[in-house]
Amino acid sequence: MSNFLKSVNVLKPLFDRVLIQRFKPATQTASGIYIPEKNQEKLNQGTVIAAGPGITNTTTGQVIPTSVKAGDKVLLPSFGGNPVKVDGEEYFLYTDKEILAKIEDN
């Protein structure tokens, strides 16, 4: 699949799916010591890259839009999401329901 995905801009999530790039963990301590990859903390935050249009309510026929949009910072569950590699970068597809919270900058 990654052979034809040269840019993340070609990915358009369907229904209530959201494409997210997790924040990258620190690779060095403040004093400059490198942290091995297996000891790096897995961060449960990320940035929304793209969001699908939403899902259709089966009783009313109305589209229920996703609760986040591109550029939003979000809090993610520790596990889950479907990994997608694009040009060496790793992204994750979550459903709108799986996202725990939106992080607002104040």
N, C-alpha and C positions, 0 to 999 in steps of 0.2 A: 504494500500500500504506500509506503513512504517513497517509492521510486517516482511517483507522479505528483506528489505533494511538494512543490517547490516553495510555496508561500502559504502562510496561515490565512491570508486574505481570500483564498479560494474555498475555505471551509465555511459553510453556512449551516449552522445547527438547525435541525428540524424540530417541529413541535415545541415542547417545553425544555429542550436541551440547551445547555450553556457551556461554551468553550472557555476554559480557564487556564491561565498560566500561574502555577504556584510560585510564591516568592522563593528565591534561592537562599539556601542556608549559608551561614558564614563559613568561609573556608580557612580563615585565619582568626586567631585571637587578637585582642587589642594590642598585645605585645609583639605580634608578628609571627607567632608559632602556627604552623599549618595544622589543620585538623583533618585527620584521615576521613575519607568519605563514609566509612561505616559508622563513625562516631558523630557525624554531622547531624544536627537536630532537624527532623522533618517538620517543616513549618506547615501549619494548617490555615494559611492565609494565601490569597491569590488575587489576581486581577482578571476581570471578565474581558475576554477578547471579542466574543460575539455571542449573541443570544438569539434563540429561535423566536418565532412569532407568538408562540403560546399553544395551548391545547383547546380543542372545541368542547364546550359543555354539551354532553349528549342529550340533555333534556331540553335546553333552550336553543342550542345551535350557535350560541355566541362564543367568540374566541376569548379565552381568558389569557391575557398577556403574561409573559414572564415578569417576575418581580425585580429583575436586575437588567442593566444595559451595559454595553461596552464601556470600559473605563472604570466601572465600579470596583471597589475593593470588597472582598467577601471573606467570611469565615467558613472553613470547610470541615467536614468530618475527618477523623483520623484515617479512615479507610474508605475505599470506594472510588468512584470515578473510573472512566475508561480511558486509558492512556492512548495518546496519538502523538507520533513523532513526525515533525515537519522540519526539514532542513537541519537536522541535528538537535532541535529544541523539542522538549517534551511538554505537551499540553494535556489537559484532561477534559473529558465530556461528563458533565453531571446533569441530572434532571433538576429542574427548578426546586422541587421539593427537598432535594438532598442538601442544598445550600443552607447552612445554619443561620447566617446573619449577614447583613450588609454593614460594612464599616464606613461610618461617615466621618470625614475630617472636619474638625471644628477649630 
